[in-house]
């Protein structure tokens, strides 16, 4: 009797989750909209302070309503524009200038029309400018600074009554002191926010540098052995040939091939084959000179470029052969060992890369034909 499964089929939840996941642009837009709402909260707090001055008899109700309403309208209109995607057409989707210029106008107008509490708007003008400079270049910040100073000077000259700090009563003094403390807290918060952003940018810079180094490593090195890959070897070989022509120096190219490597994969498995390649690469790399270029040419073949002449070309190969014989192969298999055959061709002036590799490859075939575990010159 067959049993029917009551478990509903799985329909690629990972793919659906990926589709629903917000993009980087969406996250950035959400962050900018949230900043607009935070600014709206700031206007509400300022409006509350003005309301306290209204209750204390310092000002009428008009400054409270006019300032708070204009600030909230600016914040919500900006949030709407950013959230709708309309501002994506601009270089600065957050329309920093578009937010701060109206904000400065609100403060300057309030400073002109409501001088009884003018100290508030002068301090808020400073907060607006401080916030602005965190998102502008130095040149733009200097321009904004000039505009703020010019606007403030015009207001102070034109205003019929100079801005003042309400201090006629104890209540006014307490409200003014509370607003000073609130402004100081905002300055501290802005400084902490700026420091946090600087630290975050530094962290992201380090992460990007590490990622770039990793990408560079993968682009120029073999993933299994960590040696130079075929592409990098070819670039290095062309450079070495040009230098040999320019400086009239010697250059020998060796192609090394692991003997009977296919049997390792067939009998011990590919994991053992990978371990064999790693041990081979590490051992031989440890016995090359700093000026030598050594890398994986492909499969079980490796390339070595060394600045020696035909008379001493066999010396580094003998050194490597001895090191390979003394290597610890126990992690591959008990009693396991590995040898290599090598064909060497020494560069002749005017010879191209393909011809040099061809001669080294032909010498390698002769080494294989002569019983392996030996080196032949091409």
C-alpha positions in Angstrom: 0.0 0.0 0.0 1.5 3.3 -1.0 1.7 6.3 1.4 0.9 9.8 0.2 3.2 12.5 1.6 1.3 15.4 3.2 4.4 17.6 3.1 4.0 20.4 0.5 6.8 20.6 -2.1 9.6 23.1 -1.5 9.5 25.8 -4.2 12.9 27.4 -4.2 12.6 29.5 -1.0 16.2 30.8 -1.5 15.4 32.2 -4.9 12.3 33.9 -3.6 14.2 35.3 -0.6 16.8 36.7 -3.0 14.2 38.4 -5.1 12.6 40.0 -2.0 15.9 41.1 -0.5 16.3 44.9 -0.9 19.0 46.0 -3.3 21.9 48.3 -2.2 20.1 51.3 -3.8 16.9 50.5 -2.0 18.8 50.3 1.3 20.4 53.6 0.6 17.1 55.2 -0.3 15.5 53.9 2.9 18.4 55.3 4.9 18.0 58.8 3.3 14.3 58.8 4.0 14.9 57.8 7.6 17.3 60.7 7.9 14.5 63.0 6.7 12.2 61.7 9.4 14.9 62.2 12.0 15.2 65.8 10.9 11.4 66.1 11.3 11.7 64.9 14.9 14.4 67.6 15.4 12.0 70.3 14.2 9.3 68.9 16.6 11.7 69.2 19.5 12.6 72.8 18.5 8.9 73.5 18.2 8.4 72.1 21.7 11.0 74.5 23.1 9.2 77.4 21.3 6.0 76.2 22.8 7.6 76.4 26.3 8.6 80.0 25.5 5.0 80.6 24.4 3.7 79.3 27.7 6.3 81.5 29.5 4.9 84.5 27.7 8.1 85.3 25.8 6.6 84.9 22.3 3.1 84.5 20.7 1.7 81.4 19.1 2.7 82.4 15.5 6.5 81.6 15.9 5.6 78.1 17.3 3.3 77.2 14.4 5.2 78.9 11.6 8.6 77.4 12.5 7.3 73.9 13.3 5.0 73.7 10.3 7.6 74.9 7.8 10.2 72.5 9.2 7.9 69.5 9.1 6.7 70.4 5.6 10.3 70.6 4.4 11.2 67.2 6.0 8.2 65.3 4.7 8.3 66.8 1.2 12.0 65.8 0.9 11.3 62.3 2.3 8.5 62.0 -0.3 10.8 63.0 -3.2 13.6 60.7 -2.1 11.3 57.8 -1.4 9.6 58.1 -4.8 12.9 57.7 -6.6 12.5 61.1 -8.3 15.9 62.3 -6.9 17.8 59.4 -8.5 18.3 61.5 -11.6 20.6 63.8 -9.6 24.3 63.2 -8.7 23.3 63.5 -5.1 20.1 61.5 -4.6 19.9 62.7 -1.0 19.6 66.3 -2.4 21.8 67.6 0.4 21.9 71.2 -0.9 18.1 71.0 -1.6 17.5 70.2 2.0 20.0 72.5 3.7 19.3 75.7 1.7 15.6 75.8 2.7 16.6 74.8 6.2 19.0 77.8 6.4 16.3 80.1 5.0 13.9 78.9 7.7 16.5 79.7 10.5 17.4 83.1 9.0 13.7 84.1 8.5 12.9 83.0 12.0 16.0 85.0 13.3 14.6 88.1 11.5 10.9 87.8 12.4 11.2 86.4 15.9 14.3 88.1 17.5 12.8 87.6 21.0 14.2 84.0 20.8 16.9 84.8 18.2 19.6 82.9 20.0 17.7 79.6 19.2 17.8 80.1 15.5 21.4 81.3 15.5 22.4 78.0 17.3 20.2 76.0 14.9 21.8 77.6 12.0 25.1 76.3 13.3 23.7 72.8 13.7 22.3 72.9 10.1 25.7 74.0 8.8 27.6 71.3 10.8 25.3 68.7 9.4 25.8 70.0 5.9 29.6 69.9 6.0 29.6 66.2 6.8 28.1 65.4 3.4 29.9 68.1 1.2 33.3 68.5 -0.3 35.6 71.1 1.2 35.0 73.6 -1.6 31.2 73.2 -1.3 31.4 73.6 2.5 33.4 76.8 2.1 30.7 78.1 -0.3 28.0 77.2 2.1 29.9 78.8 4.9 30.1 82.1 2.9 26.4 82.0 2.2 25.5 81.4 5.8 27.7 84.3 7.0 26.3 86.6 4.3 22.7 85.7 5.1 23.3 86.1 8.9 25.0 89.5 8.3 22.1 90.7 6.1 19.5 89.6 8.8 21.5 91.3 11.6 21.8 94.6 9.6 18.2 94.7 8.3 16.5 93.4 11.5 14.8 96.1 13.5 15.6 94.4 16.8 18.8 92.4 17.5 18.3 88.7 18.5 18.5 88.1 22.2 18.5 85.4 24.8 15.3 85.4 26.9 16.4 85.9 30.5 13.7 88.2 32.0 12.3 85.5 34.3 13.6 82.3 35.9 11.4 80.2 33.6 12.9 81.9 30.5 16.4 81.3 31.9 15.8 77.7 32.6 14.3 77.1 29.1 17.3 78.9 27.5 19.7 76.8 29.5 17.9 73.6 28.6 18.1 74.6 24.9 21.8 75.3 25.3 22.2 71.8 26.8 20.2 70.3 24.0 22.3 72.1 21.4 25.5 70.9 23.0 24.1 67.3 23.0 23.4 67.7 19.3 27.0 68.8 18.6 28.3 65.8 20.6 26.0 63.5 18.7 27.1 64.9 15.4 30.7 64.5 16.4 30.1 60.9 17.5 28.2 60.2 14.3 31.0 61.6 12.2 33.6 59.6 14.1 31.5 56.5 13.6 31.1 57.1 9.9 34.9 57.7 9.6 35.6 54.4 11.5 33.1 52.6 9.3 34.7 54.0 6.1 38.1 52.9 7.4 36.8 49.4 8.1 35.1 49.2 4.7 38.4 50.5 3.1 40.3 47.7 4.8 37.8 45.1 3.8 37.9 46.4 0.2 41.7 46.3 0.2 41.6 42.7 1.5 39.0 41.8 -1.1 41.1 43.4 -3.8 44.2 41.5 -2.7 42.1 38.3 -2.7 40.9 39.0 -6.2 44.4 39.8 -7.3 45.6 36.6 -5.8 43.0 34.6 -7.6 43.6 36.4 -10.9 47.4 35.8 -10.9 47.8 32.6 -8.8 46.8 29.0 -9.1 44.0 28.3 -6.6 45.3 24.8 -5.6 49.0 25.4 -5.2 49.2 29.1 -4.7 51.8 29.4 -7.4 51.7 31.7 -10.4 49.0 30.6 -12.9 49.4 30.0 -16.6 48.4 33.6 -17.5 50.8 35.2 -15.1 53.6 32.8 -16.2 53.2 33.8 -19.8 53.2 37.5 -18.9 56.3 36.9 -16.8 58.0 35.0 -19.6 57.5 37.8 -22.1 58.9 40.3 -19.6 61.9 38.0 -18.9 62.6 37.7 -22.7 62.5 41.4 -23.1 64.9 41.9 -20.2 67.2 39.3 -21.5 67.4 41.1 -24.8 67.8 44.5 -23.2 70.4 43.5 -20.6 72.1 40.7 -22.6 71.5 38.3 -19.7 70.9 34.5 -19.7 67.5 32.9 -19.3 66.6 29.2 -19.1 63.0 27.9 -19.2 62.2 24.5 -17.6 59.0 22.6 -18.1 58.5 20.1 -15.2 56.1 17.2 -15.4 55.2 14.8 -12.5 56.0 11.3 -13.5 53.0 8.9 -13.7 50.7 11.4 -12.0 47.6 10.0 -13.7 48.1 6.7 -11.8 47.9 8.7 -8.5 44.4 9.9 -9.4 43.4 6.6 -10.7 44.5 4.5 -7.7 44.5 6.9 -4.8 41.8 9.4 -5.9 41.8 13.0 -6.9 42.1 14.2 -3.3 45.4 12.4 -3.1 46.4 13.9 -6.4 45.6 17.4 -5.1 47.8 16.8 -2.0 50.6 15.5 -4.3 50.5 18.7 -6.4 50.5 20.9 -3.2 53.5 19.1 -1.7 55.3 19.2 -5.0 54.7 22.9 -5.4 55.6 23.8 -1.8 58.7 21.8 -1.8 60.1 23.1 -5.1 59.0 26.7 -4.4 61.1 26.5 -1.2 64.2 25.7 -3.3 63.9 28.5 -5.9 65.7 31.8 -5.8 63.9 35.1 -5.3 64.7 36.0 -8.9 63.2 32.8 -10.3 59.7 32.6 -11.6 57.9 29.3 -10.8 54.3 28.4 -11.4 51.7 25.9 -12.5 51.6 25.7 -16.3 48.5 23.4 -16.3 47.5 20.0 -14.9 50.7 18.3 -13.5 53.1 20.6 -15.5 55.0 23.4 -14.0 57.2 26.2 -15.4 60.5 27.5 -14.0 62.3 30.6 -15.4 65.8 31.1 -14.0 68.6 33.4 -15.0 71.2 30.8 -15.7 73.1 29.8 -18.8 73.3 26.3 -20.5 76.3 25.3 -18.5 74.5 25.6 -15.1 70.9 25.0 -16.2 70.9 21.5 -14.6 72.0 22.8 -11.1 68.6 24.1 -9.9 66.9 20.9 -11.2 69.2 18.6 -9.3 68.6 20.7 -6.2 64.9 20.4 -6.6 65.1 16.7 -7.3 67.0 16.1 -4.0 64.5 18.2 -2.1 61.6 16.3 -3.6 63.2 13.0 -2.6 63.5 14.2 1.0 59.9 15.5 1.2 57.3 14.0 3.5 54.7 12.3 1.4 53.0 10.4 4.2 49.8 12.5 4.1 49.3 11.2 0.5 49.8 7.5 1.3 52.3 5.4 3.3 55.5 4.8 1.4 54.4 7.2 -1.4 57.0 9.2 -3.3 57.0 11.3 -6.5 59.5 12.2 -9.1 59.5 14.6 -12.1 60.9 14.9 -15.6 62.1 18.2 -17.0 62.9 19.7 -20.3 65.1 22.8 -20.4 65.6 25.3 -23.2 67.9 28.3 -22.9 66.8 31.5 -24.6 68.5 32.4 -27.8 68.5 36.1 -28.8 65.5 37.0 -31.0 63.6 33.9 -30.1 59.9 34.3 -29.4 57.9 32.8 -26.5 56.3 30.0 -28.5 59.6 28.8 -30.0 61.2 28.7 -26.5 58.4 26.8 -25.0 58.3 24.4 -28.0 62.1 23.5 -27.5 61.6 23.0 -23.7 58.6 20.8 -24.4 60.5 18.7 -26.9 63.3 18.3 -24.3 60.6 17.1 -21.8 59.5 14.4 -24.2 63.0 13.2 -24.5 63.3 13.1 -20.7 60.1 11.0 -20.5 61.4 8.7 -23.3 64.7 8.2 -21.4 63.0 6.7 -18.4 61.6 9.7 -16.5 63.0 11.3 -13.4 65.7 13.1 -15.4 66.3 16.4 -17.1 67.2 17.0 -20.8 68.4 20.2 -22.5 66.6 21.4 -25.6 
